[in-house]
Structure formats: C-alpha cells, structure tokens
Amino acid sequence: QDLIDAQQNGMDAETYFGKDPAQTGTEMLKAIPINIVDFVWFNLKLMMMLILLTLLPSLTTSEVKLDGGNLLFVSIIILIATWSLLWIVGSNAFTTPSRTQKVGFFIGGGAIFAGTVGLLFFFKTSWQLTISPQISFILIVSGLIVGALLPFFSRPTGIKLFLYFYSMGYLLLGLLVHLPFTRKIMTAKIHLGAWQWLLWVGLAIFAILIGLVSWWFIRRERRHDPDR
C-alpha cells in the first residue's frame, strides 16, 4: 500500500526501492520465512474472522438461525478473492495502472462483492443451526465487554477502526433486540404497502454511504499518518 501511495504521488519504483527495484524486491521476498503451518494458521484465522463478521448481523434477530454451509462456502470464496486481489496488486506493483485498468479493478471488485453478498443471502444449504436467545444474549454481552475494553489495550486504526465500529454497531443492535423493554420496538414490522421498495432502496443507499465514509476516513488517516 505504501508503494501504491508513493506511485500516486509521482514517485516511481526505482526511487522508492533504489537503483535496482527488481533485485531489491527479490531479496525482500527471499527474506520472508516460508512456513506452511503459519500460512495455514493465518488463513484459518482469516476465515474465522470472516465467519464472525457475517455472523454478527444474525445476532440482531430474536431467533438466530445460521446456515453453517453458507457461511463456510462464502468465507472460502472471500478468502480466494482476497488472495487473488493481493496477487493482482503485487503483479502490478512496479507499474502505474492505466485508467482502464483502474476501472477494471473497480468493476471486478464490485462484481465480486455483489456476487458474495448474493451468495450470502440467497445460497442455502441443509447445514442449519439455531442458537437460543440466551446463548445469543451471552455472546452479545461478551462481545460488547471485549469491545469496550479493547481501546484501552490496542487503539484500532484504519480498516481495524471500521471493523471495530461495524462489530460494535451490530452488537448494540442485537442487545436492543434481546432486551425486554426494547424488543417490541426493534422487532416491529414496517409495512409500507406499494412503497415497500423504498425501504430496501434506502437501506442499500445507506450501506453504500457507510462504505464511502469509511473509505474516506481511512484515506484521511493514511494521508495524515503514512505509517498506519
């Protein structure tokens, strides 16, 4: 990411790495230890994080029903897409992408994101799991306690800050759903008749705005502190 930011500011790879960027990059790659156990463990942790992020919205319902096969399949798809994206970025690290390539990257990323969301909501398997309200409440309260204590030990920045607010937001919504005096309000169904589609359009626009604001915030943080 630092190299990409440097190139966008007019600094070429030769200036960034030295007179022989290819040799320097090769030496840097050779210095990385190749340990299959650490690599597998890293991917497992990434999959668990993805499953957790997709699990959080389910905690905002009074009865949590999980599709374990769906979560596992979508997590594998996201994992493959992430490593493919890193490979593409690494392959173009020593070149400045053209406008057409940038547009292609954005369109491809958007298509992958839309496809993943579609699979998450519409792909169903027989591996169903129901979590009782008591277990859901315990998970929510435990998550909120950990989230409240986390800033005292490690200040989240960049994408971690976005994930932090994403998780805490869903946990707070889940808490309101499970508390007796707010459950009725949070679970009330909204009937708009023929205008029901406006609700879904509004939710989609709201989600896009959250993504744009998060992207702008991360860019601003990187601009003020390049080491983040």
VEXDREN-2710 file (C-alpha; in Angstrom, 1 decimal):
% VEXDREN-2710
k/r/px/py/pz
1/GLN/0.0/0.0/0.0
2/ASP/2.9/2.4/0.8
3/LEU/4.3/1.7/-2.7
4/ILE/1.0/2.4/-4.3
5/ASP/0.6/5.7/-2.4
6/ALA/4.1/6.7/-3.4
7/GLN/3.4/6.0/-7.1
8/GLN/0.2/8.0/-6.9
9/ASN/2.2/10.9/-5.6
10/GLY/4.6/10.8/-8.5
11/MET/7.4/8.6/-7.0
12/ASP/8.4/5.7/-9.3
13/ALA/9.5/2.3/-8.0
14/GLU/13.2/3.0/-8.7
15/THR/13.2/5.9/-6.4
16/TYR/11.2/4.0/-3.8
17/PHE/13.3/0.9/-3.8
18/GLY/16.6/2.1/-5.1
19/LYS/18.5/1.8/-8.4
20/ASP/17.5/-1.9/-8.9
21/PRO/14.0/-2.3/-7.6
22/ALA/13.6/-5.8/-9.0
23/GLN/16.6/-7.1/-7.2
24/THR/15.6/-5.4/-4.0
25/GLY/12.1/-6.8/-4.2
26/THR/13.5/-10.3/-4.9
27/GLU/15.8/-10.0/-1.8
28/MET/12.8/-8.9/0.3
29/LEU/10.8/-11.9/-0.8
30/LYS/13.7/-14.3/0.0
31/ALA/13.8/-12.8/3.5
32/ILE/10.2/-13.9/4.1
33/PRO/10.2/-17.3/6.0
34/ILE/8.3/-20.0/4.2
35/ASN/6.3/-21.9/6.9
36/ILE/3.3/-23.8/5.7
37/VAL/2.0/-24.2/9.3
38/ASP/2.0/-20.4/9.9
39/PHE/0.4/-19.9/6.4
40/VAL/-2.4/-22.3/7.1
41/TRP/-3.0/-20.9/10.6
42/PHE/-3.2/-17.3/9.1
43/ASN/-5.8/-18.4/6.6
44/LEU/-7.8/-20.2/9.3
45/LYS/-7.8/-17.1/11.4
46/LEU/-8.9/-15.0/8.4
47/MET/-11.7/-17.5/7.7
48/MET/-12.9/-17.3/11.4
49/MET/-12.9/-13.6/11.2
50/LEU/-15.0/-13.6/8.0
51/ILE/-17.4/-16.1/9.6
52/LEU/-17.7/-13.8/12.7
53/LEU/-18.3/-10.7/10.6
54/THR/-21.1/-12.5/8.6
55/LEU/-22.5/-13.9/11.9
56/LEU/-22.9/-10.5/13.6
57/PRO/-26.0/-9.4/11.6
58/SER/-27.8/-12.6/12.6
59/LEU/-27.5/-11.6/16.2
60/THR/-29.9/-8.7/15.6
61/THR/-32.8/-11.1/15.2
62/SER/-34.8/-12.5/18.1
63/GLU/-34.2/-16.1/16.9
64/VAL/-30.8/-16.7/15.4
65/LYS/-30.8/-19.2/12.6
66/LEU/-27.4/-19.9/10.9
67/ASP/-26.6/-21.7/7.7
68/GLY/-23.2/-23.2/8.5
69/GLY/-22.6/-24.4/5.0
70/ASN/-23.4/-21.0/3.6
71/LEU/-21.0/-19.2/6.0
72/LEU/-18.2/-21.7/5.2
73/PHE/-18.7/-21.5/1.5
74/VAL/-18.9/-17.7/1.4
75/SER/-15.8/-17.4/3.6
76/ILE/-13.8/-19.7/1.3
77/ILE/-14.9/-17.5/-1.7
78/ILE/-13.9/-14.3/0.1
79/LEU/-10.5/-15.9/1.1
80/ILE/-9.8/-16.9/-2.5
81/ALA/-10.9/-13.4/-3.8
82/THR/-8.6/-11.7/-1.2
83/TRP/-5.5/-13.7/-2.2
84/SER/-6.4/-13.1/-5.9
85/LEU/-6.6/-9.4/-5.3
86/LEU/-3.3/-9.4/-3.5
87/TRP/-1.7/-11.3/-6.4
88/ILE/-3.1/-8.7/-8.9
89/VAL/-1.8/-5.8/-6.8
90/GLY/1.6/-7.5/-6.4
91/SER/1.8/-8.2/-10.1
92/ASN/1.3/-4.5/-10.9
93/ALA/3.5/-3.2/-8.0
94/PHE/6.2/-1.9/-10.4
95/THR/3.9/-0.3/-12.9
96/THR/1.4/2.6/-12.7
97/PRO/-2.0/1.2/-13.7
98/SER/-3.8/2.9/-16.5
99/ARG/-7.3/4.4/-16.2
100/THR/-8.8/1.4/-18.0
101/GLN/-7.1/-0.9/-15.6
102/LYS/-8.3/1.1/-12.6
103/VAL/-11.8/1.0/-13.9
104/GLY/-11.5/-2.8/-14.5
105/PHE/-10.3/-3.2/-10.9
106/PHE/-13.2/-1.3/-9.5
107/ILE/-15.7/-3.2/-11.7
108/GLY/-14.2/-6.5/-10.9
109/GLY/-14.1/-5.8/-7.2
110/GLY/-17.7/-4.6/-7.3
111/ALA/-18.8/-7.7/-9.1
112/ILE/-17.1/-9.9/-6.6
113/PHE/-18.6/-8.0/-3.7
114/ALA/-22.1/-8.2/-5.3
115/GLY/-21.7/-11.9/-6.0
116/THR/-20.5/-12.6/-2.5
117/VAL/-23.5/-10.7/-1.0
118/GLY/-25.9/-12.5/-3.3
119/LEU/-24.4/-15.9/-2.2
120/LEU/-24.7/-14.9/1.4
121/PHE/-28.4/-14.1/1.2
122/PHE/-29.7/-16.5/-1.5
123/PHE/-27.5/-19.6/-1.3
124/LYS/-28.9/-22.1/1.2
125/THR/-27.6/-25.5/2.4
126/SER/-29.0/-28.2/4.7
127/TRP/-26.5/-27.5/7.4
128/GLN/-28.8/-25.3/9.6
129/LEU/-28.1/-24.3/13.2
130/THR/-30.4/-22.5/15.6
131/ILE/-28.9/-20.5/18.5
132/SER/-31.1/-20.0/21.6
133/PRO/-31.9/-16.4/22.7
134/GLN/-30.0/-17.0/25.9
135/ILE/-26.8/-18.0/24.1
136/SER/-27.2/-15.1/21.7
137/PHE/-27.5/-12.7/24.6
138/ILE/-24.4/-14.1/26.3
139/LEU/-22.4/-13.7/23.0
140/ILE/-23.6/-10.1/22.5
141/VAL/-22.8/-9.0/26.1
142/SER/-19.4/-10.7/25.9
143/GLY/-18.6/-9.0/22.6
144/LEU/-19.6/-5.6/24.0
145/ILE/-17.4/-6.1/27.1
146/VAL/-14.5/-7.0/24.9
147/GLY/-15.2/-4.1/22.5
148/ALA/-15.4/-1.7/25.4
149/LEU/-12.0/-2.8/26.9
150/LEU/-10.2/-3.1/23.5
151/PRO/-9.3/0.6/23.1
152/PHE/-7.5/0.6/26.4
153/PHE/-5.1/-2.1/25.2
154/SER/-4.9/-1.5/21.4
155/ARG/-6.1/1.5/19.5
156/PRO/-7.8/0.4/16.3
157/THR/-6.9/2.4/13.2
158/GLY/-7.6/2.3/9.5
159/ILE/-9.6/-0.7/8.4
160/LYS/-9.5/-2.1/12.0
161/LEU/-11.4/1.0/13.1
162/PHE/-14.0/0.3/10.5
163/LEU/-14.3/-3.3/11.7
164/TYR/-14.5/-2.1/15.3
165/PHE/-17.5/0.2/14.7
166/TYR/-19.1/-2.4/12.4
167/SER/-18.9/-5.0/15.1
168/MET/-20.0/-2.7/17.9
169/GLY/-22.9/-1.4/15.9
170/TYR/-24.3/-4.8/15.3
171/LEU/-23.7/-5.9/18.9
172/LEU/-25.6/-2.8/20.2
173/LEU/-28.5/-3.6/17.8
174/GLY/-28.5/-7.2/19.0
175/LEU/-28.6/-6.0/22.6
176/LEU/-31.6/-3.8/21.9
177/VAL/-33.4/-6.7/20.2
178/HIS/-32.9/-9.0/23.2
179/LEU/-33.7/-6.6/26.0
180/PRO/-37.3/-7.0/27.1
181/PHE/-38.2/-3.3/27.1
182/THR/-36.8/-2.6/23.6
183/ARG/-37.6/-5.9/21.9
184/LYS/-41.1/-4.9/20.8
185/ILE/-39.9/-1.7/19.1
186/MET/-36.9/-3.3/17.4
187/THR/-38.8/-6.3/16.1
188/ALA/-41.9/-4.3/14.9
189/LYS/-42.5/-5.0/11.2
190/ILE/-42.7/-2.0/8.8
191/HIS/-45.5/-2.1/6.3
192/LEU/-45.3/0.5/3.5
193/GLY/-47.6/-1.2/1.1
194/ALA/-46.7/-0.4/-2.5
195/TRP/-43.8/1.8/-1.3
196/GLN/-42.1/-1.0/0.5
197/TRP/-39.3/-1.0/-2.2
198/LEU/-38.3/2.5/-1.0
199/LEU/-37.2/0.9/2.3
200/TRP/-34.9/-1.5/0.5
201/VAL/-33.5/1.2/-1.7
202/GLY/-32.9/3.4/1.3
203/LEU/-31.1/0.6/3.1
204/ALA/-28.9/0.0/0.1
205/ILE/-28.0/3.7/-0.3
206/PHE/-27.3/3.8/3.5
207/ALA/-24.9/0.9/3.2
208/ILE/-23.1/2.5/0.2
209/LEU/-22.8/5.8/2.2
210/ILE/-21.3/3.9/5.1
211/GLY/-18.8/2.3/2.8
212/LEU/-17.9/5.6/1.2
213/VAL/-17.5/7.4/4.5
214/SER/-15.3/4.5/5.8
215/TRP/-13.1/4.7/2.7
216/TRP/-12.8/8.5/3.0
217/PHE/-11.9/8.2/6.7
218/ILE/-9.2/5.5/6.0
219/ARG/-7.7/7.6/3.2
220/ARG/-7.6/10.6/5.5
221/GLU/-5.9/8.6/8.3
222/ARG/-3.3/7.4/5.8
223/ARG/-2.7/10.9/4.5
224/HIS/-2.0/12.3/8.0
225/ASP/-0.1/9.2/9.1
226/PRO/1.5/7.2/6.3
227/ASP/2.9/4.6/8.7
228/ARG/-0.7/3.4/9.5
END
